Amino acid sequence: MDEHGITVAAFSRIFNIGGLPVIDHTGLTGEFDIHIEWESGTSEASAPDAAAANESPDTAIISSIRKQLGLQLRAGKGPREFFIIDHLERPSEN
């Protein structure tokens, strides 16, 4: 993945790890060129070691972000946006 001129906040919104959003708490400002590589769906025959073959796609992404970018992902609580529909009506005939 290559992203050019992206903020860390925008980069964090790209990911959804384990069905959960990633929220930027780095405090870093400015734009960055980010290059990150990871493998998903590797089989045991093609993987260099058995541990890499058994990694889930989310684990592979988290590991790559930590190793290649030096960013740590930690579970926590934070704000979420919701779209709430409190009333619904059929359209009237015009």
Phi and psi in degrees as a GROMACS rama.xvg file:
@    title "Ramachandran Plot"
@    xaxis  label "Phi"
@    yaxis  label "Psi"
@TYPE xy
-122.851  125.896  ASP-2
-127.276  127.897  GLU-3
-114.135  132.494  HIS-4
63.6425  44.6853  GLY-5
-114.428  143.467  ILE-6
-80.8482  159.731  THR-7
-64.4679  -36.8228  VAL-8
-62.0737  -44.1861  ALA-9
-67.4944  -38.6575  ALA-10
-62.4185  -39.8973  PHE-11
-66.1702  -29.9882  SER-12
-72.5444  -14.5091  ARG-13
-68.9423  -32.8098  ILE-14
-95.2945  147.742  PHE-15
-136.994  94.8891  ASN-16
-92.128  120.569  ILE-17
59.7526  30.2934  GLY-18
80.2314  5.80226  GLY-19
-114.557  144.247  LEU-20
-72.4494  156.366  PRO-21
-102.7  127.564  VAL-22
-113.099  131.03  ILE-23
-78.9183  119.86  ASP-24
-124.075  22.5243  HIS-25
-75.4726  -31.4692  THR-26
79.6933  3.4366  GLY-27
-76.2331  134.94  LEU-28
-116.658  168.567  THR-29
95.2612  176.555  GLY-30
-108.262  146.228  GLU-31
-131.294  153.479  PHE-32
-98.1907  118.792  ASP-33
-117.695  130.228  ILE-34
-125.089  125.042  HIS-35
-141.133  141.055  ILE-36
-125.359  141.087  GLU-37
-154.626  159.394  TRP-38
-113.509  136.454  GLU-39
-126.092  148.604  SER-40
73.3535  28.036  GLY-41
-74.3289  144.37  THR-42
-98.831  162.661  SER-43
-63.4046  -32.648  GLU-44
-67.427  -34.4509  ALA-45
-96.2318  -11.4481  SER-46
-80.8737  141.963  ALA-47
-67.2308  -26.7984  PRO-48
-144.632  160.108  ASP-49
-65.5357  -32.666  ALA-50
-63.9322  -40.6841  ALA-51
-67.1463  -32.5503  ALA-52
-68.4046  -28.9822  ALA-53
-94.9562  1.27132  ASN-54
-70.1121  135.628  GLU-55
-74.0387  158.907  SER-56
-56.0001  -40.0282  PRO-57
-64.1125  -41.5386  ASP-58
-64.3721  -38.831  THR-59
-64.6899  -41.531  ALA-60
-66.3973  -46.0532  ILE-61
-60.156  -44.9903  ILE-62
-62.9791  -42.0304  SER-63
-66.2515  -40.7141  SER-64
-61.8637  -42.2826  ILE-65
-67.4008  -49.0218  ARG-66
-71.8832  -42.374  LYS-67
-88.9554  -32.289  GLN-68
-109.514  -13.5892  LEU-69
74.0555  20.3467  GLY-70
-102.155  132.63  LEU-71
-99.8546  129.935  GLN-72
-101.168  126.576  LEU-73
-127.359  143.434  ARG-74
-69.2875  142.167  ALA-75
-172.496  -174.609  GLY-76
-112.916  147.003  LYS-77
-161.599  178.417  GLY-78
-71.1468  149.011  PRO-79
-133.922  149.385  ARG-80
-98.0681  138.884  GLU-81
-128.379  148.3  PHE-82
-109.354  112.755  PHE-83
-112.483  127.563  ILE-84
-102.138  115.406  ILE-85
-102.857  -6.6568  ASP-86
-156.731  140.479  HIS-87
-142.578  132.548  LEU-88
-134.85  152.141  GLU-89
-71.3334  147.237  ARG-90
-65.4541  144.984  PRO-91
-81.4039  154.078  SER-92
-75.9895  133.859  GLU-93
